[in-house]
């Protein structure tokens, strides 16, 4: 894999976690995927198979926080 490769967990940890933390603190947040067709926006947001995207990882994290 290229040194520029980032798996879905790394993307979440780098971008999504901070957005989720801010939302958890009561701030309005938005994570927007923008780019050329075929660039991987849907893959980054939703993922594929076992490599879950930012949205499913965020949902898991939200319910883990609720469970405490």
CHARMM-style PDB file with segment names, atoms N, HN, CA, C and O in Angstrom:
ATOM      1  N   UNK     1       0.835  -1.188   0.000  1.00  0.00      PROA
ATOM      2  CA  UNK     1       0.000   0.000   0.000  1.00  0.00      PROA
ATOM      3  C   UNK     1       0.873   1.242   0.000  1.00  0.00      PROA
ATOM      4  O   UNK     1       1.967   1.264   0.565  1.00  0.00      PROA
ATOM      5  N   UNK     2       0.369   2.248  -0.635  1.00  0.00      PROA
ATOM      6  HN  UNK     2      -0.519   2.230  -1.094  1.00  0.00      PROA
ATOM      7  CA  UNK     2       1.085   3.516  -0.725  1.00  0.00      PROA
ATOM      8  C   UNK     2       1.202   4.163   0.654  1.00  0.00      PROA
ATOM      9  O   UNK     2       0.358   3.943   1.523  1.00  0.00      PROA
ATOM     10  N   UNK     3       2.228   4.943   0.843  1.00  0.00      PROA
ATOM     11  HN  UNK     3       2.913   5.122   0.137  1.00  0.00      PROA
ATOM     12  CA  UNK     3       2.379   5.670   2.109  1.00  0.00      PROA
ATOM     13  C   UNK     3       1.280   6.713   2.280  1.00  0.00      PROA
ATOM     14  O   UNK     3       1.078   7.222   3.382  1.00  0.00      PROA
ATOM     15  N   UNK     4       0.569   7.034   1.198  1.00  0.00      PROA
ATOM     16  HN  UNK     4       0.733   6.620   0.303  1.00  0.00      PROA
ATOM     17  CA  UNK     4      -0.526   8.000   1.259  1.00  0.00      PROA
ATOM     18  C   UNK     4      -1.860   7.330   1.567  1.00  0.00      PROA
ATOM     19  O   UNK     4      -2.872   8.014   1.715  1.00  0.00      PROA
ATOM     20  N   UNK     5      -1.875   5.994   1.665  1.00  0.00      PROA
ATOM     21  HN  UNK     5      -1.052   5.438   1.545  1.00  0.00      PROA
ATOM     22  CA  UNK     5      -3.113   5.256   1.929  1.00  0.00      PROA
ATOM     23  C   UNK     5      -3.596   5.513   3.351  1.00  0.00      PROA
ATOM     24  O   UNK     5      -2.814   5.503   4.301  1.00  0.00      PROA
ATOM     25  N   UNK     6      -4.888   5.742   3.476  1.00  0.00      PROA
ATOM     26  HN  UNK     6      -5.524   5.751   2.704  1.00  0.00      PROA
ATOM     27  CA  UNK     6      -5.502   5.892   4.801  1.00  0.00      PROA
ATOM     28  C   UNK     6      -6.739   5.012   4.841  1.00  0.00      PROA
ATOM     29  O   UNK     6      -7.668   5.216   4.061  1.00  0.00      PROA
ATOM     30  N   UNK     7      -6.763   4.032   5.742  1.00  0.00      PROA
ATOM     31  HN  UNK     7      -6.008   3.866   6.376  1.00  0.00      PROA
ATOM     32  CA  UNK     7      -7.956   3.200   5.840  1.00  0.00      PROA
ATOM     33  C   UNK     7      -9.085   4.002   6.496  1.00  0.00      PROA
ATOM     34  O   UNK     7      -8.879   5.123   6.962  1.00  0.00      PROA
ATOM     35  N   UNK     8     -10.246   3.421   6.520  1.00  0.00      PROA
ATOM     36  HN  UNK     8     -10.413   2.511   6.141  1.00  0.00      PROA
ATOM     37  CA  UNK     8     -11.423   4.135   7.001  1.00  0.00      PROA
ATOM     38  C   UNK     8     -11.280   4.564   8.462  1.00  0.00      PROA
ATOM     39  O   UNK     8     -11.718   5.656   8.823  1.00  0.00      PROA
ATOM     40  N   UNK     9     -10.692   3.750   9.283  1.00  0.00      PROA
ATOM     41  HN  UNK     9     -10.336   2.863   8.989  1.00  0.00      PROA
ATOM     42  CA  UNK     9     -10.519   4.096  10.699  1.00  0.00      PROA
ATOM     43  C   UNK     9      -9.610   5.318  10.826  1.00  0.00      PROA
ATOM     44  O   UNK     9      -9.865   6.199  11.647  1.00  0.00      PROA
ATOM     45  N   UNK    10      -8.548   5.375  10.014  1.00  0.00      PROA
ATOM     46  HN  UNK    10      -8.341   4.659   9.347  1.00  0.00      PROA
ATOM     47  CA  UNK    10      -7.656   6.537  10.070  1.00  0.00      PROA
ATOM     48  C   UNK    10      -8.392   7.804   9.630  1.00  0.00      PROA
ATOM     49  O   UNK    10      -8.206   8.868  10.220  1.00  0.00      PROA
ATOM     50  N   UNK    11      -9.223   7.690   8.596  1.00  0.00      PROA
ATOM     51  HN  UNK    11      -9.374   6.826   8.117  1.00  0.00      PROA
ATOM     52  CA  UNK    11     -10.004   8.844   8.151  1.00  0.00      PROA
ATOM     53  C   UNK    11     -10.928   9.305   9.268  1.00  0.00      PROA
ATOM     54  O   UNK    11     -11.019  10.502   9.542  1.00  0.00      PROA
ATOM     55  N   UNK    12     -11.618   8.363   9.919  1.00  0.00      PROA
ATOM     56  HN  UNK    12     -11.544   7.390   9.696  1.00  0.00      PROA
ATOM     57  CA  UNK    12     -12.499   8.725  11.029  1.00  0.00      PROA
ATOM     58  C   UNK    12     -11.705   9.363  12.162  1.00  0.00      PROA
ATOM     59  O   UNK    12     -12.091  10.409  12.684  1.00  0.00      PROA
ATOM     60  N   UNK    13     -10.602   8.735  12.540  1.00  0.00      PROA
ATOM     61  HN  UNK    13     -10.289   7.885  12.116  1.00  0.00      PROA
ATOM     62  CA  UNK    13      -9.810   9.255  13.658  1.00  0.00      PROA
ATOM     63  C   UNK    13      -9.250  10.651  13.357  1.00  0.00      PROA
ATOM     64  O   UNK    13      -9.107  11.471  14.264  1.00  0.00      PROA
ATOM     65  N   UNK    14      -8.936  10.919  12.091  1.00  0.00      PROA
ATOM     66  HN  UNK    14      -9.052  10.253  11.354  1.00  0.00      PROA
ATOM     67  CA  UNK    14      -8.357  12.195  11.701  1.00  0.00      PROA
ATOM     68  C   UNK    14      -9.406  13.290  11.545  1.00  0.00      PROA
ATOM     69  O   UNK    14      -9.167  14.434  11.930  1.00  0.00      PROA
ATOM     70  N   UNK    15     -10.567  12.949  10.982  1.00  0.00      PROA
ATOM     71  HN  UNK    15     -10.761  12.019  10.668  1.00  0.00      PROA
ATOM     72  CA  UNK    15     -11.575  13.960  10.649  1.00  0.00      PROA
ATOM     73  C   UNK    15     -12.878  13.759  11.425  1.00  0.00      PROA
ATOM     74  O   UNK    15     -13.378  14.683  12.067  1.00  0.00      PROA
ATOM     75  N   UNK    16     -13.413  12.557  11.358  1.00  0.00      PROA
ATOM     76  HN  UNK    16     -13.007  11.807  10.836  1.00  0.00      PROA
ATOM     77  CA  UNK    16     -14.736  12.292  11.912  1.00  0.00      PROA
ATOM     78  C   UNK    16     -14.840  12.389  13.419  1.00  0.00      PROA
ATOM     79  O   UNK    16     -15.852  12.856  13.943  1.00  0.00      PROA
ATOM     80  N   UNK    17     -13.800  11.951  14.126  1.00  0.00      PROA
ATOM     81  HN  UNK    17     -12.979  11.572  13.700  1.00  0.00      PROA
ATOM     82  CA  UNK    17     -13.864  11.953  15.585  1.00  0.00      PROA
ATOM     83  C   UNK    17     -14.009  13.364  16.143  1.00  0.00      PROA
ATOM     84  O   UNK    17     -14.764  13.585  17.089  1.00  0.00      PROA
ATOM     85  N   UNK    18     -13.291  14.311  15.562  1.00  0.00      PROA
ATOM     86  HN  UNK    18     -12.677  14.131  14.793  1.00  0.00      PROA
ATOM     87  CA  UNK    18     -13.393  15.690  16.042  1.00  0.00      PROA
ATOM     88  C   UNK    18     -14.788  16.261  15.773  1.00  0.00      PROA
ATOM     89  O   UNK    18     -15.343  16.977  16.605  1.00  0.00      PROA
ATOM     90  N   UNK    19     -15.341  15.942  14.618  1.00  0.00      PROA
ATOM     91  HN  UNK    19     -14.890  15.360  13.942  1.00  0.00      PROA
ATOM     92  CA  UNK    19     -16.703  16.390  14.301  1.00  0.00      PROA
ATOM     93  C   UNK    19     -17.688  15.783  15.304  1.00  0.00      PROA
ATOM     94  O   UNK    19     -18.556  16.483  15.825  1.00  0.00      PROA
ATOM     95  N   UNK    20     -17.552  14.492  15.570  1.00  0.00      PROA
ATOM     96  HN  UNK    20     -16.846  13.923  15.147  1.00  0.00      PROA
ATOM     97  CA  UNK    20     -18.430  13.818  16.527  1.00  0.00      PROA
ATOM     98  C   UNK    20     -18.256  14.394  17.936  1.00  0.00      PROA
ATOM     99  O   UNK    20     -19.241  14.603  18.643  1.00  0.00      PROA
ATOM    100  N   UNK    21     -17.023  14.650  18.343  1.00  0.00      PROA
ATOM    101  HN  UNK    21     -16.222  14.481  17.769  1.00  0.00      PROA
ATOM    102  CA  UNK    21     -16.776  15.241  19.659  1.00  0.00      PROA
ATOM    103  C   UNK    21     -17.457  16.600  19.790  1.00  0.00      PROA
ATOM    104  O   UNK    21     -18.054  16.900  20.824  1.00  0.00      PROA
ATOM    105  N   UNK    22     -17.370  17.417  18.750  1.00  0.00      PROA
ATOM    106  HN  UNK    22     -16.885  17.173  17.910  1.00  0.00      PROA
ATOM    107  CA  UNK    22     -18.020  18.730  18.780  1.00  0.00      PROA
ATOM    108  C   UNK    22     -19.532  18.600  18.837  1.00  0.00      PROA
ATOM    109  O   UNK    22     -20.190  19.342  19.567  1.00  0.00      PROA
ATOM    110  N   UNK    23     -20.087  17.673  18.081  1.00  0.00      PROA
ATOM    111  HN  UNK    23     -19.552  17.071  17.488  1.00  0.00      PROA
ATOM    112  CA  UNK    23     -21.539  17.441  18.121  1.00  0.00      PROA
ATOM    113  C   UNK    23     -21.955  16.988  19.516  1.00  0.00      PROA
ATOM    114  O   UNK    23     -22.995  17.402  20.028  1.00  0.00      PROA
ATOM    115  N   UNK    24     -21.137  16.137  20.123  1.00  0.00      PROA
ATOM    116  HN  UNK    24     -20.292  15.801  19.707  1.00  0.00      PROA
ATOM    117  CA  UNK    24     -21.434  15.622  21.461  1.00  0.00      PROA
ATOM    118  C   UNK    24     -21.442  16.749  22.498  1.00  0.00      PROA
ATOM    119  O   UNK    24     -22.138  16.674  23.510  1.00  0.00      PROA
ATOM    120  N   UNK    25     -20.657  17.792  22.226  1.00  0.00      PROA
ATOM    121  HN  UNK    25     -20.092  17.854  21.404  1.00  0.00      PROA
ATOM    122  CA  UNK    25     -20.604  18.958  23.114  1.00  0.00      PROA
ATOM    123  C   UNK    25     -21.750  19.930  22.864  1.00  0.00      PROA
ATOM    124  O   UNK    25     -21.883  20.928  23.571  1.00  0.00      PROA
ATOM    125  N   UNK    26     -22.583  19.643  21.856  1.00  0.00      PROA
ATOM    126  HN  UNK    26     -22.475  18.832  21.281  1.00  0.00      PROA
ATOM    127  CA  UNK    26     -23.756  20.461  21.602  1.00  0.00      PROA
ATOM    128  C   UNK    26     -23.643  21.414  20.428  1.00  0.00      PROA
ATOM    129  O   UNK    26     -24.556  22.200  20.176  1.00  0.00      PROA
ATOM    130  N   UNK    27     -22.524  21.352  19.703  1.00  0.00      PROA
ATOM    131  HN  UNK    27     -21.782  20.714  19.908  1.00  0.00      PROA
ATOM    132  CA  UNK    27     -22.352  22.223  18.549  1.00  0.00      PROA
ATOM    133  C   UNK    27     -23.005  21.601  17.316  1.00  0.00      PROA
ATOM    134  O   UNK    27     -23.058  20.378  17.188  1.00  0.00      PROA
ATOM    135  N   UNK    28     -23.498  22.440  16.417  1.00  0.00      PROA
ATOM    136  HN  UNK    28     -23.455  23.433  16.521  1.00  0.00      PROA
ATOM    137  CA  UNK    28     -23.999  21.952  15.132  1.00  0.00      PROA
ATOM    138  C   UNK    28     -22.789  21.600  14.281  1.00  0.00      PROA
ATOM    139  O   UNK    28     -21.847  22.387  14.177  1.00  0.00      PROA
ATOM    140  N   UNK    29     -22.812  20.440  13.682  1.00  0.00      PROA
ATOM    141  HN  UNK    29     -23.577  19.801  13.766  1.00  0.00      PROA
ATOM    142  CA  UNK    29     -21.671  19.990  12.885  1.00  0.00      PROA
ATOM    143  C   UNK    29     -22.130  19.439  11.545  1.00  0.00      PROA
ATOM    144  O   UNK    29     -23.293  19.079  11.366  1.00  0.00      PROA
ATOM    145  N   UNK    30     -21.207  19.384  10.626  1.00  0.00      PROA
ATOM    146  HN  UNK    30     -20.262  19.676  10.772  1.00  0.00      PROA
ATOM    147  CA  UNK    30     -21.477  18.825   9.306  1.00  0.00      PROA
ATOM    148  C   UNK    30     -20.168  18.290   8.739  1.00  0.00      PROA
ATOM    149  O   UNK    30     -19.131  18.950   8.811  1.00  0.00      PROA
ATOM    150  N   UNK    31     -20.226  17.118   8.189  1.00  0.00      PROA
ATOM    151  HN  UNK    31     -21.068  16.582   8.130  1.00  0.00      PROA
ATOM    152  CA  UNK    31     -19.086  16.562   7.470  1.00  0.00      PROA
ATOM    153  C   UNK    31     -19.533  16.408   6.028  1.00  0.00      PROA
ATOM    154  O   UNK    31     -20.441  15.633   5.730  1.00  0.00      PROA
ATOM    155  N   UNK    32     -18.896  17.144   5.140  1.00  0.00      PROA
ATOM    156  HN  UNK    32     -18.158  17.774   5.382  1.00  0.00      PROA
ATOM    157  CA  UNK    32     -19.327  17.261   3.749  1.00  0.00      PROA
ATOM    158  C   UNK    32     -18.302  16.606   2.847  1.00  0.00      PROA
ATOM    159  O   UNK    32     -17.115  16.926   2.921  1.00  0.00      PROA
ATOM    160  N   UNK    33     -18.744  15.693   1.996  1.00  0.00      PROA
ATOM    161  HN  UNK    33     -19.708  15.433   1.936  1.00  0.00      PROA
ATOM    162  CA  UNK    33     -17.850  15.041   1.034  1.00  0.00      PROA
ATOM    163  C   UNK    33     -18.012  15.708  -0.321  1.00  0.00      PROA
ATOM    164  O   UNK    33     -19.099  15.703  -0.899  1.00  0.00      PROA
ATOM    165  N   UNK    34     -16.942  16.273  -0.818  1.00  0.00      PROA
ATOM    166  HN  UNK    34     -16.059  16.277  -0.349  1.00  0.00      PROA
ATOM    167  CA  UNK    34     -16.971  17.002  -2.076  1.00  0.00      PROA
ATOM    168  C   UNK    34     -15.836  16.514  -2.963  1.00  0.00      PROA
ATOM    169  O   UNK    34     -14.715  16.317  -2.495  1.00  0.00      PROA
ATOM    170  N   UNK    35     -16.124  16.323  -4.223  1.00  0.00      PROA
ATOM    171  HN  UNK    35     -17.035  16.483  -4.603  1.00  0.00      PROA
ATOM    172  CA  UNK    35     -15.051  15.949  -5.132  1.00  0.00      PROA
ATOM    173  C   UNK    35     -15.571  15.429  -6.448  1.00  0.00      PROA
ATOM    174  O   UNK    35     -16.777  15.334  -6.677  1.00  0.00      PROA
ATOM    175  N   UNK    36     -14.638  15.098  -7.297  1.00  0.00      PROA
ATOM    176  HN  UNK    36     -13.658  15.175  -7.110  1.00  0.00      PROA
ATOM    177  CA  UNK    36     -14.923  14.616  -8.642  1.00  0.00      PROA
ATOM    178  C   UNK    36     -15.614  13.256  -8.585  1.00  0.00      PROA
ATOM    179  O   UNK    36     -15.401  12.477  -7.656  1.00  0.00      PROA
ATOM    180  N   UNK    37     -16.436  12.984  -9.582  1.00  0.00      PROA
ATOM    181  HN  UNK    37     -16.608  13.617 -10.337  1.00  0.00      PROA
ATOM    182  CA  UNK    37     -17.074  11.678  -9.702  1.00  0.00      PROA
ATOM    183  C   UNK    37     -16.008  10.593  -9.707  1.00  0.00      PROA
ATOM    184  O   UNK    37     -15.018  10.679 -10.432  1.00  0.00      PROA
ATOM    185  N   UNK    38     -16.225   9.575  -8.890  1.00  0.00      PROA
ATOM    186  HN  UNK    38     -17.030   9.505  -8.300  1.00  0.00      PROA
ATOM    187  CA  UNK    38     -15.295   8.457  -8.825  1.00  0.00      PROA
ATOM    188  C   UNK    38     -14.121   8.666  -7.888  1.00  0.00      PROA
ATOM    189  O   UNK    38     -13.216   7.833  -7.833  1.00  0.00      PROA
ATOM    190  N   UNK    39     -14.121   9.772  -7.146  1.00  0.00      PROA
ATOM    191  HN  UNK    39     -14.855  10.449  -7.191  1.00  0.00      PROA
ATOM    192  CA  UNK    39     -12.989  10.072  -6.265  1.00  0.00      PROA
ATOM    193  C   UNK    39     -13.042   9.303  -4.948  1.00  0.00      PROA
ATOM    194  O   UNK    39     -12.037   9.244  -4.239  1.00  0.00      PROA
ATOM    195  N   UNK    40     -14.193   8.709  -4.598  1.00  0.00      PROA
ATOM    196  HN  UNK    40     -15.009   8.757  -5.174  1.00  0.00      PROA
ATOM    197  CA  UNK    40     -14.287   7.919  -3.378  1.00  0.00      PROA
ATOM    198  C   UNK    40     -15.094   8.553  -2.264  1.00  0.00      PROA
ATOM    199  O   UNK    40     -14.946   8.170  -1.103  1.00  0.00      PROA
ATOM    200  N   UNK    41     -15.946   9.519  -2.591  1.00  0.00      PROA
ATOM    201  HN  UNK    41     -16.066   9.830  -3.533  1.00  0.00      PROA
ATOM    202  CA  UNK    41     -16.750  10.199  -1.555  1.00  0.00      PROA
ATOM    203  C   UNK    41     -17.675   9.214  -0.847  1.00  0.00      PROA
ATOM    204  O   UNK    41     -17.702   9.163   0.382  1.00  0.00      PROA
ATOM    205  N   UNK    42     -18.425   8.440  -1.608  1.00  0.00      PROA
ATOM    206  HN  UNK    42     -18.404   8.481  -2.607  1.00  0.00      PROA
ATOM    207  CA  UNK    42     -19.354   7.476  -1.001  1.00  0.00      PROA
ATOM    208  C   UNK    42     -18.599   6.424  -0.204  1.00  0.00      PROA
ATOM    209  O   UNK    42     -19.030   6.031   0.880  1.00  0.00      PROA
ATOM    210  N   UNK    43     -17.481   5.971  -0.738  1.00  0.00      PROA
ATOM    211  HN  UNK    43     -17.131   6.290  -1.618  1.00  0.00      PROA
ATOM    212  CA  UNK    43     -16.669   4.984  -0.032  1.00  0.00      PROA
ATOM    213  C   UNK    43     -16.180   5.535   1.299  1.00  0.00      PROA
ATOM    214  O   UNK    43     -16.215   4.833   2.310  1.00  0.00      PROA
ATOM    215  N   UNK    44     -15.723   6.787   1.311  1.00  0.00      PROA
ATOM    216  HN  UNK    44     -15.694   7.357   0.490  1.00  0.00      PROA
ATOM    217  CA  UNK    44     -15.254   7.393   2.558  1.00  0.00      PROA
ATOM    218  C   UNK    44     -16.392   7.544   3.564  1.00  0.00      PROA
ATOM    219  O   UNK    44     -16.202   7.324   4.760  1.00  0.00      PROA
ATOM    220  N   UNK    45     -17.557   7.914   3.084  1.00  0.00      PROA
ATOM    221  HN  UNK    45     -17.711   8.092   2.113  1.00  0.00      PROA
ATOM    222  CA  UNK    45     -18.683   8.157   3.987  1.00  0.00      PROA
ATOM    223  C   UNK    45     -19.333   6.858   4.455  1.00  0.00      PROA
ATOM    224  O   UNK    45     -19.662   6.734   5.635  1.00  0.00      PROA
ATOM    225  N   UNK    46     -19.525   5.889   3.562  1.00  0.00      PROA
ATOM    226  HN  UNK    46     -19.257   5.990   2.603  1.00  0.00      PROA
ATOM    227  CA  UNK    46     -20.270   4.670   3.894  1.00  0.00      PROA
ATOM    228  C   UNK    46     -19.357   3.465   4.057  1.00  0.00      PROA
ATOM    229  O   UNK    46     -19.601   2.614   4.911  1.00  0.00      PROA
ATOM    230  N   UNK    47     -18.316   3.386   3.252  1.00  0.00      PROA
ATOM    231  HN  UNK    47     -18.118   4.077   2.557  1.00  0.00      PROA
ATOM    232  CA  UNK    47     -17.415   2.247   3.299  1.00  0.00      PROA
ATOM    233  C   UNK    47     -17.926   1.101   2.457  1.00  0.00      PROA
ATOM    234  O   UNK    47     -18.859   1.258   1.669  1.00  0.00      PROA
ATOM    235  N   UNK    48     -17.307  -0.054   2.630  1.00  0.00      PROA
ATOM    236  HN  UNK    48     -16.549  -0.182   3.269  1.00  0.00      PROA
ATOM    237  CA  UNK    48     -17.702  -1.243   1.887  1.00  0.00      PROA
ATOM    238  C   UNK    48     -17.288  -2.470   2.687  1.00  0.00      PROA
ATOM    239  O   UNK    48     -16.133  -2.604   3.091  1.00  0.00      PROA
ATOM    240  N   UNK    49     -18.249  -3.365   2.909  1.00  0.00      PROA
ATOM    241  HN  UNK    49     -19.187  -3.256   2.581  1.00  0.00      PROA
ATOM    242  CA  UNK    49     -17.954  -4.600   3.622  1.00  0.00      PROA
ATOM    243  C   UNK    49     -17.433  -4.335   5.026  1.00  0.00      PROA
ATOM    244  O   UNK    49     -18.002  -3.544   5.779  1.00  0.00      PROA
ATOM    245  N   UNK    50     -16.348  -5.006   5.360  1.00  0.00      PROA
ATOM    246  HN  UNK    50     -15.886  -5.648   4.749  1.00  0.00      PROA
ATOM    247  CA  UNK    50     -15.780  -4.879   6.705  1.00  0.00      PROA
ATOM    248  C   UNK    50     -15.095  -3.532   6.917  1.00  0.00      PROA
ATOM    249  O   UNK    50     -14.864  -3.135   8.059  1.00  0.00      PROA
ATOM    250  N   UNK    51     -14.771  -2.830   5.851  1.00  0.00      PROA
ATOM    251  HN  UNK    51     -14.958  -3.152   4.923  1.00  0.00      PROA
ATOM    252  CA  UNK    51     -14.098  -1.534   5.948  1.00  0.00      PROA
ATOM    253  C   UNK    51     -15.160  -0.430   6.017  1.00  0.00      PROA
ATOM    254  O   UNK    51     -15.430   0.243   5.022  1.00  0.00      PROA
ATOM    255  N   UNK    52     -15.749  -0.254   7.186  1.00  0.00      PROA
ATOM    256  HN  UNK    52     -15.530  -0.801   7.994  1.00  0.00      PROA
ATOM    257  CA  UNK    52     -16.841   0.694   7.391  1.00  0.00      PROA
ATOM    258  C   UNK    52     -16.364   2.124   7.196  1.00  0.00      PROA
ATOM    259  O   UNK    52     -15.210   2.447   7.479  1.00  0.00      PROA
ATOM    260  N   UNK    53     -17.262   2.986   6.706  1.00  0.00      PROA
ATOM    261  HN  UNK    53     -18.199   2.724   6.475  1.00  0.00      PROA
ATOM    262  CA  UNK    53     -16.947   4.388   6.482  1.00  0.00      PROA
ATOM    263  C   UNK    53     -17.198   5.245   7.707  1.00  0.00      PROA
ATOM    264  O   UNK    53     -17.479   4.741   8.794  1.00  0.00      PROA
ATOM    265  N   UNK    54     -17.092   6.550   7.511  1.00  0.00      PROA
ATOM    266  HN  UNK    54     -16.865   6.960   6.628  1.00  0.00      PROA
ATOM    267  CA  UNK    54     -17.233   7.499   8.608  1.00  0.00      PROA
ATOM    268  C   UNK    54     -18.629   7.431   9.243  1.00  0.00      PROA
ATOM    269  O   UNK    54     -18.750   7.500  10.466  1.00  0.00      PROA
ATOM    270  N   UNK    55     -19.675   7.299   8.433  1.00  0.00      PROA
ATOM    271  HN  UNK    55     -19.576   7.243   7.439  1.00  0.00      PROA
ATOM    272  CA  UNK    55     -21.040   7.286   8.971  1.00  0.00      PROA
ATOM    273  C   UNK    55     -21.281   6.069   9.867  1.00  0.00      PROA
ATOM    274  O   UNK    55     -21.703   6.256  11.009  1.00  0.00      PROA
ATOM    275  N   UNK    56     -21.038   4.825   9.414  1.00  0.00      PROA
ATOM    276  HN  UNK    56     -20.696   4.674   8.487  1.00  0.00      PROA
ATOM    277  CA  UNK    56     -21.263   3.693  10.319  1.00  0.00      PROA
ATOM    278  C   UNK    56     -20.355   3.696  11.552  1.00  0.00      PROA
ATOM    279  O   UNK    56     -20.781   3.306  12.639  1.00  0.00      PROA
ATOM    280  N   UNK    57     -19.113   4.135  11.383  1.00  0.00      PROA
ATOM    281  HN  UNK    57     -18.767   4.452  10.500  1.00  0.00      PROA
ATOM    282  CA  UNK    57     -18.217   4.216  12.542  1.00  0.00      PROA
ATOM    283  C   UNK    57     -18.766   5.240  13.533  1.00  0.00      PROA
ATOM    284  O   UNK    57     -18.752   5.000  14.741  1.00  0.00      PROA
ATOM    285  N   UNK    58     -19.248   6.375  13.035  1.00  0.00      PROA
ATOM    286  HN  UNK    58     -19.259   6.570  12.054  1.00  0.00      PROA
ATOM    287  CA  UNK    58     -19.816   7.410  13.904  1.00  0.00      PROA
ATOM    288  C   UNK    58     -21.039   6.884  14.653  1.00  0.00      PROA
ATOM    289  O   UNK    58     -21.191   7.133  15.849  1.00  0.00      PROA
ATOM    290  N   UNK    59     -21.905   6.158  13.953  1.00  0.00      PROA
ATOM    291  HN  UNK    59     -21.781   5.955  12.982  1.00  0.00      PROA
ATOM    292  CA  UNK    59     -23.096   5.602  14.607  1.00  0.00      PROA
ATOM    293  C   UNK    59     -22.692   4.648  15.726  1.00  0.00      PROA
ATOM    294  O   UNK    59     -23.274   4.674  16.811  1.00  0.00      PROA
ATOM    295  N   UNK    60     -21.698   3.809  15.460  1.00  0.00      PROA
ATOM    296  HN  UNK    60     -21.226   3.787  14.579  1.00  0.00      PROA
ATOM    297  CA  UNK    60     -21.204   2.890  16.487  1.00  0.00      PROA
ATOM    298  C   UNK    60     -20.676   3.676  17.688  1.00  0.00      PROA
ATOM    299  O   UNK    60     -20.981   3.349  18.835  1.00  0.00      PROA
ATOM    300  N   UNK    61     -19.887   4.708  17.416  1.00  0.00      PROA
ATOM    301  HN  UNK    61     -19.639   4.974  16.485  1.00  0.00      PROA
ATOM    302  CA  UNK    61     -19.308   5.530  18.498  1.00  0.00      PROA
ATOM    303  C   UNK    61     -20.402   6.227  19.318  1.00  0.00      PROA
ATOM    304  O   UNK    61     -20.308   6.309  20.543  1.00  0.00      PROA
ATOM    305  N   UNK    62     -21.429   6.723  18.639  1.00  0.00      PROA
ATOM    306  HN  UNK    62     -21.506   6.656  17.644  1.00  0.00      PROA
ATOM    307  CA  UNK    62     -22.534   7.388  19.354  1.00  0.00      PROA
ATOM    308  C   UNK    62     -23.191   6.418  20.317  1.00  0.00      PROA
ATOM    309  O   UNK    62     -23.407   6.754  21.481  1.00  0.00      PROA
ATOM    310  N   UNK    63     -23.514   5.212  19.847  1.00  0.00      PROA
ATOM    311  HN  UNK    63     -23.338   4.939  18.901  1.00  0.00      PROA
ATOM    312  CA  UNK    63     -24.177   4.253  20.727  1.00  0.00      PROA
ATOM    313  C   UNK    63     -23.253   3.754  21.826  1.00  0.00      PROA
ATOM    314  O   UNK    63     -23.719   3.448  22.924  1.00  0.00      PROA
ATOM    315  N   UNK    64     -21.965   3.667  21.562  1.00  0.00      PROA
ATOM    316  HN  UNK    64     -21.587   3.916  20.671  1.00  0.00      PROA
ATOM    317  CA  UNK    64     -21.015   3.314  22.628  1.00  0.00      PROA
ATOM    318  C   UNK    64     -20.995   4.397  23.707  1.00  0.00      PROA
ATOM    319  O   UNK    64     -20.935   4.083  24.896  1.00  0.00      PROA
ATOM    320  N   UNK    65     -21.044   5.659  23.308  1.00  0.00      PROA
ATOM    321  HN  UNK    65     -21.093   5.914  22.342  1.00  0.00      PROA
ATOM    322  CA  UNK    65     -21.066   6.764  24.286  1.00  0.00      PROA
ATOM    323  C   UNK    65     -22.355   6.746  25.081  1.00  0.00      PROA
ATOM    324  O   UNK    65     -22.339   7.018  26.281  1.00  0.00      PROA
ATOM    325  N   UNK    66     -23.455   6.434  24.449  1.00  0.00      PROA
ATOM    326  HN  UNK    66     -23.468   6.213  23.474  1.00  0.00      PROA
ATOM    327  CA  UNK    66     -24.736   6.370  25.153  1.00  0.00      PROA
ATOM    328  C   UNK    66     -24.711   5.261  26.190  1.00  0.00      PROA
ATOM    329  O   UNK    66     -25.189   5.439  27.310  1.00  0.00      PROA
ATOM    330  N   UNK    67     -24.140   4.089  25.806  1.00  0.00      PROA
ATOM    331  HN  UNK    67     -23.751   3.945  24.896  1.00  0.00      PROA
ATOM    332  CA  UNK    67     -24.055   2.968  26.740  1.00  0.00      PROA
ATOM    333  C   UNK    67     -23.193   3.325  27.939  1.00  0.00      PROA
ATOM    334  O   UNK    67     -23.403   2.822  29.043  1.00  0.00      PROA
ATOM    335  N   UNK    68     -22.200   4.217  27.705  1.00  0.00      PROA
ATOM    336  HN  UNK    68     -22.029   4.626  26.808  1.00  0.00      PROA
ATOM    337  CA  UNK    68     -21.334   4.692  28.778  1.00  0.00      PROA
ATOM    338  C   UNK    68     -20.333   3.697  29.160  1.00  0.00      PROA
ATOM    339  OT1 UNK    68     -19.525   3.947  30.054  1.00  0.00      PROA
TER     340      UNK     68
END
